[in-house]
Amino acid sequence: MFKNCVNTVFIRGGFLSNITVSVPEEIKEKMGLFPETNWSAVARKAIIERIKLLEKMEKQLSKSSLSEEETIALGRKVRKAVSKRFLEN
């Protein structure tokens, strides 16, 4: 389908890459209701924030002495406790 969907452009002393993002038609229509919004900037900010979160998580996990199985078990306990608390409210 797409052989190369990432393009690199040199702008203001730095390289910027273009990527293609696919969204459902319903979302595209809703985006069209707000033509003043810079959707590229919105996507860029979301990507940057996700990368920061993942880097932070990776840093924390690198210090962990738990095995993968222990981490999964702990995650399940936390999810169950959060669900229970949420359902009680």
Secondary structure as the mmCIF struct_conf table of DSSP 4:
data_model
#
loop_
_struct_conf.conf_type_id
_struct_conf.id
_struct_conf.beg_label_comp_id
_struct_conf.beg_label_asym_id
_struct_conf.beg_label_seq_id
_struct_conf.end_label_comp_id
_struct_conf.end_label_asym_id
_struct_conf.end_label_seq_id
BEND BEND1 LYS A 3 LYS A 3
STRN STRN1 ASN A 7 ILE A 11
TURN_TY1_P TURN_TY1_P1 ARG A 12 GLY A 13
STRN STRN2 GLY A 14 ASN A 18
HELX_RH_AL_P HELX_RH_AL_P1 GLU A 25 GLY A 32
TURN_TY1_P TURN_TY1_P2 LEU A 33 LEU A 33
TURN_TY1_P TURN_TY1_P3 PRO A 35 GLU A 36
BEND BEND2 THR A 37 THR A 37
HELX_RH_AL_P HELX_RH_AL_P2 TRP A 39 SER A 62
TURN_TY1_P TURN_TY1_P4 LYS A 63 LYS A 63
HELX_RH_AL_P HELX_RH_AL_P3 GLU A 68 GLU A 88
#
